[in-house]
Amino acid sequence: MPELLQFKAALRILETLRASGYDAYLAGGCVRDLLLGREPADFDVATSATPDVVLNLFPRTFAVGAHFGVVLVAPQEEDAGFVTEVATFRSDGAYSDGRHPDEVRYTKTAEDDVQRRDFTINGLLLDVARGDLTLEEAQGEPQRLRSAVIDYVGGVVDLDAGVIRAIGRPELRFEEDHLRMLRALRFGARFGFELETKTKNAIRSLAPRIHNVSRERVRDELTKMLTEGRARRAFELLDETWLLDEVLPEIARMKGVAQPPQFHPEGDVWIHTLMLLDQLQPGCSMTLAWGALLHDVGKPATFRRAPDRIRFDGHVEMGVALGADICRRFRFSNEETRQVLALIENHMRFMDVHRMKISTLKRFFRLERFEEHLALHRMDCLAASGNLDHWEFVHERWKAMPEETVRPRPLITGRELIAAGHKPGKGFREMLRAIEDAQLEGVIATQEEALKLLRDRFPERDTTGTKCKTSTRI
């Protein structure tokens, strides 16, 4: 169990620090998660020992954040794939850039250190020496665990009440690091907690400051919101705190955009999108999550009331253009951008599957990560009429169709065309496409059959598309 190894590594670090005369506690998110009965992602240590002391006490360390009082301590086993963050008790000075403290002052007391943290539920310390705890006991005996908690900020009360509350003055906490506004919403969504009133009001008043945060950091927070399993609640909180208009105005424009009730009884584009987000599972891929969020992003700009019904002509093309802008803005990788845009571009193709030729359907199956296209379409249907006929049709055939029939070895390539006397040119593509169509349809299966089809279908063409004498070699 990786978390057990990490917990034991953190315990050894605590024991070493205490044996050397320093205070040391588990701190932050790991304490919060243990109290909530969740598995911590990692175990952080807070100590009165300064970075130079920590660097000298442990044989394998990395001083990547020593100027902020943070040292990474690695286990002595070189193949262990984790490190433990050890942070010196500190009180921070001003944050001129809205992210990093201008000055770090070390302090000897854990209480001072806790006051500079973000939220009360993240300001808890765990003194394992009080309870001599194993990880199993920490996760399975909450009352015993609570007896070892040091709480200077009311974090335990807020955990019990389900409240996200900034430590001290909310405005000051968010001025120190503007990204904390998004983190507050992410924690609220993840745990199903409410934002404390003063904390929510501070986010509303400071929402425009989020533009001071790097787009990569904003992207990463939004991606976590989308992939942690409570995406709908996260985006409802973004809307409630006025951050949605700042970080994703294209999504905010979905609100109030009506849809034809015969196809979308659920309501407007915003409600439909929220219902998709509600279906995203914890740990889903970031491309599927962003594809779900953006699949109808082109609808607000293409809305019109036609005589027969509400229409969104060209909303897919508009969605691809807007999606590309968003991916550029948040600096997605090229691979991520391609997949997100492919999900937007192809999400309406399922409407045509019953009319597709088998060759067209097989080419549809060739889309990269086709399982994500299927997943998006299923969510799209369930967030609207609930009719899964198209999804079931495609899913059954996709599962039943062998890969070699979807991507068969070509019967004819450009090399064979040249050998048959054709000069390379734009006609090659048309001929090769015709051969592949017939192969995918099951009409031909051998090279001889492919050559015969070529003679029959292109009797007087050269590869430039002009009339010519049929090559005697074909």
Secondary structure, 3 states (H helix, E strand, C coil): CHHHHHHHHHHHHHHHHHHCCCCEEEECHHHHHHHCCCCCCCCEEEECCCHHHHHHHCCCEEEEEHHHCEEEECCCCCCCCCCEEEEECEEECCCCCCCCCCCEEECCCHHHHHHCCCEHHHCEEECHHHHCCCHHHHHHCHHHHHCCEEECCCHHHHHHHCEECECCCHHHHHHHCCCHHHHHHHHHHHHCCEECHHHHHHHHHHHHHHHHCCHHHHHHHHHHHHHCCCHHHHHHHHHHCCCHHHHCHHHHCCCCCCCCCCCCCCCCHHHHHHHHHCCCCCCCCHHHHHHHHHCCCCHHHHCEECCCCEECCCHHHHHHHHHHHHHHHCCCCHHHHHHHHHHHHHCCHHHHHHHCCHHHHHHHHCCCCHHHHHHHHHHHHHCCCCCCHHHHHHHHHHHHCCHHHHCCCCCCCHHHHHHCCCCCCCHHHHHHHHHHHHHHHCCCCCHHHHHHHHHHHCCCECCCCCECCCCCCC
